[in-house]
Amino acid sequence: MTAAAFTFTPDADFVDRALDAELRRASVSVDRKLRTMLAALDDSLARISDAREELHTLYTAPDTDTAEVVAGHDQDIATHLEDAARNLRAAAEILRSHRQLTSPRP
């Protein structure tokens, strides 16, 4: 008896179907995770927008006596919020391009 007598050769179609099914499951999982991350980034962008609006309202209110004193701080905070929003938009664009590359195919 030789080792060749015990060689197992799987049906190529079965292997292709099994591999295709596994890749689809992985692809769907990746797509779901990317959608979750994109939703979190979109939520963060909305919250930054809300914070900027609130900051503007706070320092432009008629009863704000210290508007000149805090104007510098307001500008620093606004700059950081703008930077954060720009970075989140860049991250979202990267995730969208990854999602296009990994989206499940029909």
C-alpha positions in Angstrom: 0.0 0.0 0.0 1.3 3.4 -0.9 0.5 6.8 0.4 -1.1 7.7 -2.9 -3.8 5.2 -2.3 -5.1 7.4 0.5 -5.0 10.7 -1.3 -8.2 12.7 -1.0 -9.1 15.0 -3.8 -12.2 17.1 -3.0 -14.7 18.1 -5.6 -13.5 21.4 -7.0 -17.0 22.8 -7.3 -17.7 22.0 -3.6 -14.5 23.7 -2.6 -15.3 26.7 -4.7 -18.8 27.0 -3.3 -17.6 26.5 0.3 -14.9 29.1 -0.1 -17.3 31.5 -1.8 -19.8 31.1 1.0 -17.1 31.7 3.6 -15.9 34.8 1.8 -19.4 36.1 1.6 -19.9 35.7 5.3 -16.7 37.5 6.1 -17.5 40.2 3.6 -21.0 40.8 5.2 -19.3 40.9 8.6 -16.8 43.4 7.5 -19.5 45.5 5.8 -21.6 45.5 9.0 -18.6 46.6 11.0 -17.7 49.4 8.5 -21.3 50.6 8.6 -21.2 50.7 12.4 -18.0 52.7 12.3 -19.4 55.1 9.7 -22.5 55.6 11.8 -20.4 56.4 14.9 -18.3 58.9 12.8 -21.5 60.6 11.5 -22.9 60.8 15.0 -19.6 62.4 16.2 -19.7 64.9 13.4 -23.3 65.8 14.3 -22.3 66.3 18.0 -19.3 68.5 17.0 -21.7 70.6 15.0 -24.0 70.8 18.0 -21.1 71.8 20.2 -20.0 74.5 17.9 -23.5 75.9 17.7 -23.8 75.8 21.5 -20.4 77.5 21.9 -21.4 80.2 19.5 -24.8 80.7 21.3 -23.1 80.8 24.7 -20.6 83.5 23.8 -22.9 85.7 21.8 -25.7 85.7 24.3 -26.7 89.3 25.3 -26.1 88.7 29.0 -22.5 87.6 28.5 -20.3 90.2 30.3 -17.1 88.4 29.6 -17.4 88.0 25.9 -14.1 89.7 25.1 -12.3 87.8 27.8 -13.5 84.4 26.5 -13.3 85.2 22.8 -9.8 83.8 22.6 -10.8 80.6 24.3 -13.8 80.4 22.1 -11.5 80.6 19.0 -9.2 77.9 20.4 -12.2 75.6 21.1 -13.7 76.3 17.7 -10.4 75.6 16.0 -10.1 72.3 17.8 -13.7 71.4 16.9 -13.0 72.2 13.2 -9.8 70.1 13.2 -11.7 67.2 14.8 -14.5 67.5 12.3 -12.0 67.5 9.4 -10.3 64.4 10.8 -13.6 62.6 11.2 -14.6 63.4 7.7 -11.2 62.1 6.4 -11.7 58.9 8.5 -15.2 58.5 7.1 -14.0 58.8 3.5 -11.3 56.1 4.1 -14.0 53.8 5.6 -16.3 54.5 2.7 -13.5 53.5 0.2 -12.8 50.4 2.2 -16.5 49.6 2.2 -16.6 49.9 -1.6 -13.7 47.5 -1.9 -15.1 44.9 0.6 -18.8 45.2 0.0 -20.6 41.9 -0.6 -21.0 41.0 -4.2 -24.3 39.5 -5.5 
